[in-house]
Amino acid sequence: MENNLILLDVDGILISKDGSKCSVRNGAKDFVMYCFTIGKVGIYSSMYMKNITKKLGMVLTKDEINSLFCIFDRSYTYKDPEGVNDWDTLKDLKFISDMYPSIERVVLCDDTYSKVRYIDKDSVIISTDLEEIKKQLIKKLNTES
């Protein structure tokens, strides 16, 4: 458990967007608290840090945000060469083993296939259904929590 890292996207997983309106996804806080029981929890978003911090504040307290293992912002993504928009990005997990050699298993939870399409499928969960993500985390991390 202590060598597992669960990375959560913010928009789509914790926050839902309807046009310009953002709201906390039902069960988001409980989901994050559950994730803390089965591994280290971090954030991996294509947003800039100031936007991540603002949106995390909708879901978590300051102490809970400070308890996150890591936060990777847009600077850890790269431009999608096949993207339709200038802002389309790709995520990668290869840098994590260099930064955190003690982490044995990383699972990224994201709602957008195009951003994670090159990551090994055993390391990615693509869904917005938090209960489904929980089930897949248990399976991928081989935990009974």
CNS distance restraints for C-alpha pairs under 8 A (distance, minus, plus):
assign (resid   1 and name CA) (resid  38 and name CA) 5.55 0.50 0.50
assign (resid   1 and name CA) (resid  39 and name CA) 4.91 0.50 0.50
assign (resid   1 and name CA) (resid  40 and name CA) 7.77 0.50 0.50
assign (resid   1 and name CA) (resid 143 and name CA) 7.75 0.50 0.50
assign (resid   2 and name CA) (resid  38 and name CA) 7.80 0.50 0.50
assign (resid   2 and name CA) (resid  39 and name CA) 5.46 0.50 0.50
assign (resid   2 and name CA) (resid  40 and name CA) 6.39 0.50 0.50
assign (resid   3 and name CA) (resid  39 and name CA) 6.96 0.50 0.50
assign (resid   3 and name CA) (resid  40 and name CA) 7.40 0.50 0.50
assign (resid   3 and name CA) (resid 102 and name CA) 6.37 0.50 0.50
assign (resid   3 and name CA) (resid 103 and name CA) 4.62 0.50 0.50
assign (resid   3 and name CA) (resid 104 and name CA) 5.31 0.50 0.50
assign (resid   3 and name CA) (resid 105 and name CA) 6.56 0.50 0.50
assign (resid   4 and name CA) (resid  38 and name CA) 7.65 0.50 0.50
assign (resid   4 and name CA) (resid  39 and name CA) 4.92 0.50 0.50
assign (resid   4 and name CA) (resid  40 and name CA) 5.99 0.50 0.50
assign (resid   4 and name CA) (resid 103 and name CA) 6.01 0.50 0.50
assign (resid   4 and name CA) (resid 104 and name CA) 6.07 0.50 0.50
assign (resid   4 and name CA) (resid 105 and name CA) 4.82 0.50 0.50
assign (resid   4 and name CA) (resid 106 and name CA) 5.93 0.50 0.50
assign (resid   4 and name CA) (resid 107 and name CA) 7.97 0.50 0.50
assign (resid   4 and name CA) (resid 141 and name CA) 7.25 0.50 0.50
assign (resid   5 and name CA) (resid  39 and name CA) 5.68 0.50 0.50
assign (resid   5 and name CA) (resid  40 and name CA) 4.75 0.50 0.50
assign (resid   5 and name CA) (resid  41 and name CA) 5.80 0.50 0.50
assign (resid   5 and name CA) (resid  42 and name CA) 7.04 0.50 0.50
assign (resid   5 and name CA) (resid 103 and name CA) 6.70 0.50 0.50
assign (resid   5 and name CA) (resid 105 and name CA) 6.18 0.50 0.50
assign (resid   5 and name CA) (resid 106 and name CA) 4.74 0.50 0.50
assign (resid   5 and name CA) (resid 107 and name CA) 6.41 0.50 0.50
assign (resid   6 and name CA) (resid  35 and name CA) 7.17 0.50 0.50
assign (resid   6 and name CA) (resid  39 and name CA) 6.48 0.50 0.50
assign (resid   6 and name CA) (resid  40 and name CA) 6.10 0.50 0.50
assign (resid   6 and name CA) (resid  41 and name CA) 4.91 0.50 0.50
assign (resid   6 and name CA) (resid  42 and name CA) 6.10 0.50 0.50
assign (resid   6 and name CA) (resid 106 and name CA) 5.93 0.50 0.50
assign (resid   6 and name CA) (resid 107 and name CA) 5.06 0.50 0.50
assign (resid   6 and name CA) (resid 108 and name CA) 6.03 0.50 0.50
assign (resid   6 and name CA) (resid 109 and name CA) 7.46 0.50 0.50
assign (resid   7 and name CA) (resid  41 and name CA) 5.98 0.50 0.50
assign (resid   7 and name CA) (resid  42 and name CA) 4.67 0.50 0.50
assign (resid   7 and name CA) (resid  43 and name CA) 5.07 0.50 0.50
assign (resid   7 and name CA) (resid  44 and name CA) 5.81 0.50 0.50
assign (resid   7 and name CA) (resid 106 and name CA) 7.32 0.50 0.50
assign (resid   7 and name CA) (resid 107 and name CA) 6.12 0.50 0.50
assign (resid   7 and name CA) (resid 108 and name CA) 4.62 0.50 0.50
assign (resid   7 and name CA) (resid 109 and name CA) 6.08 0.50 0.50
assign (resid   8 and name CA) (resid  13 and name CA) 6.98 0.50 0.50
assign (resid   8 and name CA) (resid  14 and name CA) 7.97 0.50 0.50
assign (resid   8 and name CA) (resid  41 and name CA) 7.58 0.50 0.50
assign (resid   8 and name CA) (resid  42 and name CA) 6.25 0.50 0.50
assign (resid   8 and name CA) (resid  43 and name CA) 4.79 0.50 0.50
assign (resid   8 and name CA) (resid  44 and name CA) 5.80 0.50 0.50
assign (resid   8 and name CA) (resid  45 and name CA) 7.73 0.50 0.50
assign (resid   8 and name CA) (resid 108 and name CA) 6.04 0.50 0.50
assign (resid   8 and name CA) (resid 109 and name CA) 5.00 0.50 0.50
assign (resid   8 and name CA) (resid 110 and name CA) 6.52 0.50 0.50
assign (resid   9 and name CA) (resid  13 and name CA) 5.80 0.50 0.50
assign (resid   9 and name CA) (resid  14 and name CA) 7.25 0.50 0.50
assign (resid   9 and name CA) (resid  43 and name CA) 5.91 0.50 0.50
assign (resid   9 and name CA) (resid  44 and name CA) 5.25 0.50 0.50
assign (resid   9 and name CA) (resid  45 and name CA) 5.13 0.50 0.50
assign (resid   9 and name CA) (resid 108 and name CA) 7.71 0.50 0.50
assign (resid   9 and name CA) (resid 109 and name CA) 6.18 0.50 0.50
assign (resid   9 and name CA) (resid 110 and name CA) 5.23 0.50 0.50
assign (resid   9 and name CA) (resid 111 and name CA) 7.58 0.50 0.50
assign (resid  10 and name CA) (resid  14 and name CA) 5.13 0.50 0.50
assign (resid  10 and name CA) (resid  15 and name CA) 5.98 0.50 0.50
assign (resid  10 and name CA) (resid  43 and name CA) 7.10 0.50 0.50
assign (resid  10 and name CA) (resid  44 and name CA) 7.52 0.50 0.50
assign (resid  10 and name CA) (resid  45 and name CA) 6.18 0.50 0.50
assign (resid  10 and name CA) (resid  52 and name CA) 7.15 0.50 0.50
assign (resid  10 and name CA) (resid  55 and name CA) 7.45 0.50 0.50
assign (resid  10 and name CA) (resid  56 and name CA) 7.38 0.50 0.50
assign (resid  11 and name CA) (resid  15 and name CA) 4.84 0.50 0.50
assign (resid  11 and name CA) (resid  16 and name CA) 6.09 0.50 0.50
assign (resid  11 and name CA) (resid  17 and name CA) 7.18 0.50 0.50
assign (resid  11 and name CA) (resid  45 and name CA) 7.84 0.50 0.50
assign (resid  12 and name CA) (resid  16 and name CA) 5.23 0.50 0.50
assign (resid  12 and name CA) (resid  17 and name CA) 7.28 0.50 0.50
assign (resid  12 and name CA) (resid 110 and name CA) 7.13 0.50 0.50
assign (resid  12 and name CA) (resid 111 and name CA) 5.46 0.50 0.50
assign (resid  12 and name CA) (resid 128 and name CA) 6.17 0.50 0.50
assign (resid  13 and name CA) (resid  25 and name CA) 7.36 0.50 0.50
assign (resid  13 and name CA) (resid  28 and name CA) 7.67 0.50 0.50
assign (resid  13 and name CA) (resid 109 and name CA) 7.41 0.50 0.50
assign (resid  13 and name CA) (resid 110 and name CA) 6.43 0.50 0.50
assign (resid  13 and name CA) (resid 111 and name CA) 6.38 0.50 0.50
assign (resid  13 and name CA) (resid 127 and name CA) 7.70 0.50 0.50
assign (resid  13 and name CA) (resid 128 and name CA) 5.42 0.50 0.50
assign (resid  13 and name CA) (resid 129 and name CA) 7.95 0.50 0.50
assign (resid  13 and name CA) (resid 130 and name CA) 7.47 0.50 0.50
assign (resid  14 and name CA) (resid  24 and name CA) 6.18 0.50 0.50
assign (resid  14 and name CA) (resid  25 and name CA) 5.49 0.50 0.50
assign (resid  14 and name CA) (resid  28 and name CA) 5.20 0.50 0.50
assign (resid  14 and name CA) (resid  29 and name CA) 7.85 0.50 0.50
assign (resid  14 and name CA) (resid  59 and name CA) 7.36 0.50 0.50
assign (resid  15 and name CA) (resid  22 and name CA) 6.46 0.50 0.50
assign (resid  15 and name CA) (resid  23 and name CA) 5.60 0.50 0.50
assign (resid  15 and name CA) (resid  24 and name CA) 4.60 0.50 0.50
assign (resid  15 and name CA) (resid  25 and name CA) 5.14 0.50 0.50
assign (resid  15 and name CA) (resid  28 and name CA) 7.77 0.50 0.50
assign (resid  15 and name CA) (resid  55 and name CA) 7.49 0.50 0.50
assign (resid  16 and name CA) (resid  22 and name CA) 5.75 0.50 0.50
assign (resid  16 and name CA) (resid  23 and name CA) 5.47 0.50 0.50
assign (resid  16 and name CA) (resid  24 and name CA) 6.21 0.50 0.50
assign (resid  16 and name CA) (resid  25 and name CA) 5.64 0.50 0.50
assign (resid  17 and name CA) (resid  21 and name CA) 5.69 0.50 0.50
assign (resid  17 and name CA) (resid  22 and name CA) 4.56 0.50 0.50
assign (resid  17 and name CA) (resid  23 and name CA) 6.52 0.50 0.50
assign (resid  18 and name CA) (resid  22 and name CA) 6.44 0.50 0.50
assign (resid  24 and name CA) (resid  28 and name CA) 6.71 0.50 0.50
assign (resid  24 and name CA) (resid  58 and name CA) 6.69 0.50 0.50
assign (resid  24 and name CA) (resid  59 and name CA) 6.38 0.50 0.50
assign (resid  27 and name CA) (resid  31 and name CA) 5.99 0.50 0.50
assign (resid  27 and name CA) (resid 130 and name CA) 7.43 0.50 0.50
assign (resid  28 and name CA) (resid  32 and name CA) 6.30 0.50 0.50
assign (resid  28 and name CA) (resid  59 and name CA) 6.92 0.50 0.50
assign (resid  28 and name CA) (resid 130 and name CA) 7.46 0.50 0.50
assign (resid  29 and name CA) (resid  33 and name CA) 6.23 0.50 0.50
assign (resid  29 and name CA) (resid  59 and name CA) 5.78 0.50 0.50
assign (resid  29 and name CA) (resid  60 and name CA) 6.59 0.50 0.50
assign (resid  30 and name CA) (resid  34 and name CA) 6.07 0.50 0.50
assign (resid  31 and name CA) (resid  35 and name CA) 6.26 0.50 0.50
assign (resid  31 and name CA) (resid 130 and name CA) 6.76 0.50 0.50
assign (resid  31 and name CA) (resid 134 and name CA) 7.79 0.50 0.50
assign (resid  32 and name CA) (resid  36 and name CA) 6.42 0.50 0.50
assign (resid  32 and name CA) (resid  41 and name CA) 7.84 0.50 0.50
assign (resid  33 and name CA) (resid  37 and name CA) 6.88 0.50 0.50
assign (resid  34 and name CA) (resid  38 and name CA) 7.02 0.50 0.50
assign (resid  35 and name CA) (resid  39 and name CA) 6.22 0.50 0.50
assign (resid  35 and name CA) (resid  40 and name CA) 7.55 0.50 0.50
assign (resid  35 and name CA) (resid  41 and name CA) 6.51 0.50 0.50
assign (resid  36 and name CA) (resid  40 and name CA) 6.04 0.50 0.50
assign (resid  36 and name CA) (resid  41 and name CA) 6.00 0.50 0.50
assign (resid  37 and name CA) (resid 145 and name CA) 7.52 0.50 0.50
assign (resid  38 and name CA) (resid 143 and name CA) 7.25 0.50 0.50
assign (resid  38 and name CA) (resid 145 and name CA) 6.60 0.50 0.50
assign (resid  40 and name CA) (resid  68 and name CA) 7.40 0.50 0.50
assign (resid  40 and name CA) (resid  69 and name CA) 5.94 0.50 0.50
assign (resid  41 and name CA) (resid  68 and name CA) 5.51 0.50 0.50
assign (resid  41 and name CA) (resid  69 and name CA) 5.55 0.50 0.50
assign (resid  41 and name CA) (resid  70 and name CA) 7.31 0.50 0.50
assign (resid  42 and name CA) (resid  68 and name CA) 5.34 0.50 0.50
assign (resid  42 and name CA) (resid  69 and name CA) 5.19 0.50 0.50
assign (resid  42 and name CA) (resid  70 and name CA) 4.68 0.50 0.50
assign (resid  42 and name CA) (resid  71 and name CA) 5.55 0.50 0.50
assign (resid  42 and name CA) (resid  72 and name CA) 7.80 0.50 0.50
assign (resid  43 and name CA) (resid  68 and name CA) 7.69 0.50 0.50
assign (resid  43 and name CA) (resid  70 and name CA) 6.37 0.50 0.50
assign (resid  43 and name CA) (resid  71 and name CA) 4.61 0.50 0.50
assign (resid  43 and name CA) (resid  72 and name CA) 5.93 0.50 0.50
assign (resid  43 and name CA) (resid  73 and name CA) 7.89 0.50 0.50
assign (resid  44 and name CA) (resid  71 and name CA) 6.04 0.50 0.50
assign (resid  44 and name CA) (resid  72 and name CA) 4.64 0.50 0.50
assign (resid  44 and name CA) (resid  73 and name CA) 6.01 0.50 0.50
assign (resid  44 and name CA) (resid 108 and name CA) 7.85 0.50 0.50
assign (resid  45 and name CA) (resid  52 and name CA) 7.41 0.50 0.50
assign (resid  45 and name CA) (resid  72 and name CA) 6.32 0.50 0.50
assign (resid  45 and name CA) (resid  73 and name CA) 5.12 0.50 0.50
assign (resid  45 and name CA) (resid  74 and name CA) 6.21 0.50 0.50
assign (resid  46 and name CA) (resid  73 and name CA) 5.78 0.50 0.50
assign (resid  46 and name CA) (resid  74 and name CA) 4.28 0.50 0.50
assign (resid  46 and name CA) (resid  75 and name CA) 7.94 0.50 0.50
assign (resid  46 and name CA) (resid  77 and name CA) 6.54 0.50 0.50
assign (resid  46 and name CA) (resid  89 and name CA) 6.89 0.50 0.50
assign (resid  47 and name CA) (resid  51 and name CA) 6.22 0.50 0.50
assign (resid  47 and name CA) (resid  52 and name CA) 6.21 0.50 0.50
assign (resid  47 and name CA) (resid  73 and name CA) 5.82 0.50 0.50
assign (resid  47 and name CA) (resid  74 and name CA) 5.15 0.50 0.50
assign (resid  48 and name CA) (resid  52 and name CA) 6.35 0.50 0.50
assign (resid  48 and name CA) (resid  73 and name CA) 5.60 0.50 0.50
assign (resid  48 and name CA) (resid  74 and name CA) 5.35 0.50 0.50
assign (resid  48 and name CA) (resid  75 and name CA) 7.72 0.50 0.50
assign (resid  49 and name CA) (resid  53 and name CA) 6.09 0.50 0.50
assign (resid  49 and name CA) (resid  73 and name CA) 5.62 0.50 0.50
assign (resid  49 and name CA) (resid  74 and name CA) 7.51 0.50 0.50
assign (resid  50 and name CA) (resid  54 and name CA) 6.27 0.50 0.50
assign (resid  51 and name CA) (resid  55 and name CA) 6.16 0.50 0.50
assign (resid  52 and name CA) (resid  56 and name CA) 5.93 0.50 0.50
assign (resid  52 and name CA) (resid  73 and name CA) 7.54 0.50 0.50
assign (resid  53 and name CA) (resid  57 and name CA) 6.18 0.50 0.50
assign (resid  54 and name CA) (resid  58 and name CA) 7.02 0.50 0.50
assign (resid  55 and name CA) (resid  59 and name CA) 7.15 0.50 0.50
assign (resid  56 and name CA) (resid  60 and name CA) 5.82 0.50 0.50
assign (resid  56 and name CA) (resid  65 and name CA) 7.19 0.50 0.50
assign (resid  57 and name CA) (resid  61 and name CA) 6.24 0.50 0.50
assign (resid  57 and name CA) (resid  62 and name CA) 7.02 0.50 0.50
assign (resid  57 and name CA) (resid  65 and name CA) 7.78 0.50 0.50
assign (resid  60 and name CA) (resid  64 and name CA) 5.71 0.50 0.50
assign (resid  60 and name CA) (resid  65 and name CA) 6.13 0.50 0.50
assign (resid  61 and name CA) (resid  65 and name CA) 6.21 0.50 0.50
assign (resid  62 and name CA) (resid  66 and name CA) 6.15 0.50 0.50
assign (resid  63 and name CA) (resid  67 and name CA) 6.23 0.50 0.50
assign (resid  64 and name CA) (resid  68 and name CA) 6.78 0.50 0.50
assign (resid  72 and name CA) (resid  76 and name CA) 5.97 0.50 0.50
assign (resid  73 and name CA) (resid  77 and name CA) 7.47 0.50 0.50
assign (resid  74 and name CA) (resid  78 and name CA) 7.89 0.50 0.50
assign (resid  76 and name CA) (resid  91 and name CA) 7.32 0.50 0.50
assign (resid  76 and name CA) (resid  92 and name CA) 7.96 0.50 0.50
assign (resid  77 and name CA) (resid  89 and name CA) 6.07 0.50 0.50
assign (resid  77 and name CA) (resid  90 and name CA) 5.57 0.50 0.50
assign (resid  77 and name CA) (resid  91 and name CA) 4.95 0.50 0.50
assign (resid  77 and name CA) (resid  92 and name CA) 6.93 0.50 0.50
assign (resid  78 and name CA) (resid  89 and name CA) 5.38 0.50 0.50
assign (resid  78 and name CA) (resid  90 and name CA) 5.39 0.50 0.50
assign (resid  78 and name CA) (resid  91 and name CA) 6.79 0.50 0.50
assign (resid  79 and name CA) (resid  83 and name CA) 7.77 0.50 0.50
assign (resid  79 and name CA) (resid  86 and name CA) 7.78 0.50 0.50
assign (resid  79 and name CA) (resid  87 and name CA) 7.19 0.50 0.50
assign (resid  79 and name CA) (resid  88 and name CA) 6.16 0.50 0.50
assign (resid  79 and name CA) (resid  89 and name CA) 4.52 0.50 0.50
assign (resid  79 and name CA) (resid  90 and name CA) 6.19 0.50 0.50
assign (resid  80 and name CA) (resid  88 and name CA) 5.55 0.50 0.50
assign (resid  80 and name CA) (resid  89 and name CA) 4.65 0.50 0.50
assign (resid  80 and name CA) (resid  90 and name CA) 5.41 0.50 0.50
assign (resid  80 and name CA) (resid 115 and name CA) 7.91 0.50 0.50
assign (resid  83 and name CA) (resid  87 and name CA) 7.98 0.50 0.50
assign (resid  83 and name CA) (resid  88 and name CA) 5.26 0.50 0.50
assign (resid  83 and name CA) (resid  89 and name CA) 7.34 0.50 0.50
assign (resid  84 and name CA) (resid  88 and name CA) 6.95 0.50 0.50
assign (resid  88 and name CA) (resid 115 and name CA) 7.84 0.50 0.50
assign (resid  89 and name CA) (resid 115 and name CA) 5.98 0.50 0.50
assign (resid  90 and name CA) (resid 114 and name CA) 7.31 0.50 0.50
assign (resid  90 and name CA) (resid 115 and name CA) 4.34 0.50 0.50
assign (resid  90 and name CA) (resid 116 and name CA) 6.14 0.50 0.50
assign (resid  90 and name CA) (resid 117 and name CA) 7.98 0.50 0.50
assign (resid  91 and name CA) (resid 115 and name CA) 5.68 0.50 0.50
assign (resid  91 and name CA) (resid 116 and name CA) 5.54 0.50 0.50
assign (resid  91 and name CA) (resid 119 and name CA) 7.83 0.50 0.50
assign (resid  92 and name CA) (resid 116 and name CA) 7.15 0.50 0.50
assign (resid  92 and name CA) (resid 118 and name CA) 7.58 0.50 0.50
assign (resid  92 and name CA) (resid 119 and name CA) 6.36 0.50 0.50
assign (resid  93 and name CA) (resid 106 and name CA) 7.88 0.50 0.50
assign (resid  93 and name CA) (resid 119 and name CA) 7.20 0.50 0.50
assign (resid  94 and name CA) (resid  98 and name CA) 7.76 0.50 0.50
assign (resid  95 and name CA) (resid  99 and name CA) 6.42 0.50 0.50
assign (resid  96 and name CA) (resid 100 and name CA) 5.72 0.50 0.50
assign (resid  96 and name CA) (resid 101 and name CA) 7.59 0.50 0.50
assign (resid  97 and name CA) (resid 101 and name CA) 4.85 0.50 0.50
assign (resid  97 and name CA) (resid 102 and name CA) 7.72 0.50 0.50
assign (resid  97 and name CA) (resid 103 and name CA) 6.78 0.50 0.50
assign (resid 105 and name CA) (resid 123 and name CA) 7.96 0.50 0.50
assign (resid 105 and name CA) (resid 141 and name CA) 7.34 0.50 0.50
assign (resid 106 and name CA) (resid 123 and name CA) 6.08 0.50 0.50
assign (resid 107 and name CA) (resid 122 and name CA) 7.69 0.50 0.50
assign (resid 107 and name CA) (resid 123 and name CA) 4.50 0.50 0.50
assign (resid 107 and name CA) (resid 124 and name CA) 5.44 0.50 0.50
assign (resid 107 and name CA) (resid 125 and name CA) 7.19 0.50 0.50
assign (resid 107 and name CA) (resid 137 and name CA) 7.62 0.50 0.50
assign (resid 107 and name CA) (resid 140 and name CA) 7.70 0.50 0.50
assign (resid 108 and name CA) (resid 123 and name CA) 6.14 0.50 0.50
assign (resid 108 and name CA) (resid 124 and name CA) 4.81 0.50 0.50
assign (resid 108 and name CA) (resid 125 and name CA) 6.18 0.50 0.50
assign (resid 109 and name CA) (resid 124 and name CA) 5.96 0.50 0.50
assign (resid 109 and name CA) (resid 125 and name CA) 4.78 0.50 0.50
assign (resid 109 and name CA) (resid 126 and name CA) 6.04 0.50 0.50
assign (resid 109 and name CA) (resid 127 and name CA) 7.38 0.50 0.50
assign (resid 109 and name CA) (resid 133 and name CA) 7.44 0.50 0.50
assign (resid 110 and name CA) (resid 116 and name CA) 7.76 0.50 0.50
assign (resid 110 and name CA) (resid 124 and name CA) 7.46 0.50 0.50
assign (resid 110 and name CA) (resid 125 and name CA) 6.32 0.50 0.50
assign (resid 110 and name CA) (resid 126 and name CA) 5.13 0.50 0.50
assign (resid 110 and name CA) (resid 127 and name CA) 6.51 0.50 0.50
assign (resid 110 and name CA) (resid 128 and name CA) 7.64 0.50 0.50
assign (resid 111 and name CA) (resid 126 and name CA) 5.08 0.50 0.50
assign (resid 111 and name CA) (resid 127 and name CA) 5.08 0.50 0.50
assign (resid 111 and name CA) (resid 128 and name CA) 5.70 0.50 0.50
assign (resid 112 and name CA) (resid 116 and name CA) 7.06 0.50 0.50
assign (resid 112 and name CA) (resid 126 and name CA) 6.68 0.50 0.50
assign (resid 113 and name CA) (resid 117 and name CA) 5.55 0.50 0.50
assign (resid 113 and name CA) (resid 126 and name CA) 6.48 0.50 0.50
assign (resid 116 and name CA) (resid 124 and name CA) 7.49 0.50 0.50
assign (resid 119 and name CA) (resid 123 and name CA) 6.88 0.50 0.50
assign (resid 119 and name CA) (resid 124 and name CA) 6.96 0.50 0.50
assign (resid 120 and name CA) (resid 124 and name CA) 6.88 0.50 0.50
assign (resid 121 and name CA) (resid 125 and name CA) 7.65 0.50 0.50
assign (resid 122 and name CA) (resid 140 and name CA) 6.91 0.50 0.50
assign (resid 123 and name CA) (resid 140 and name CA) 7.73 0.50 0.50
assign (resid 125 and name CA) (resid 133 and name CA) 6.70 0.50 0.50
assign (resid 125 and name CA) (resid 136 and name CA) 7.08 0.50 0.50
assign (resid 125 and name CA) (resid 137 and name CA) 7.91 0.50 0.50
assign (resid 127 and name CA) (resid 132 and name CA) 7.41 0.50 0.50
assign (resid 127 and name CA) (resid 133 and name CA) 6.62 0.50 0.50
assign (resid 128 and name CA) (resid 133 and name CA) 7.63 0.50 0.50
assign (resid 129 and name CA) (resid 133 and name CA) 6.23 0.50 0.50
assign (resid 130 and name CA) (resid 134 and name CA) 6.19 0.50 0.50
assign (resid 131 and name CA) (resid 135 and name CA) 6.43 0.50 0.50
assign (resid 132 and name CA) (resid 136 and name CA) 6.27 0.50 0.50
assign (resid 133 and name CA) (resid 137 and name CA) 6.01 0.50 0.50
assign (resid 134 and name CA) (resid 138 and name CA) 6.29 0.50 0.50
assign (resid 135 and name CA) (resid 139 and name CA) 6.43 0.50 0.50
assign (resid 136 and name CA) (resid 140 and name CA) 5.98 0.50 0.50
assign (resid 137 and name CA) (resid 141 and name CA) 5.74 0.50 0.50
assign (resid 137 and name CA) (resid 142 and name CA) 7.93 0.50 0.50
assign (resid 138 and name CA) (resid 142 and name CA) 5.58 0.50 0.50
assign (resid 138 and name CA) (resid 143 and name CA) 5.07 0.50 0.50
assign (resid 138 and name CA) (resid 144 and name CA) 6.42 0.50 0.50
assign (resid 138 and name CA) (resid 145 and name CA) 7.09 0.50 0.50
assign (resid 139 and name CA) (resid 143 and name CA) 6.91 0.50 0.50
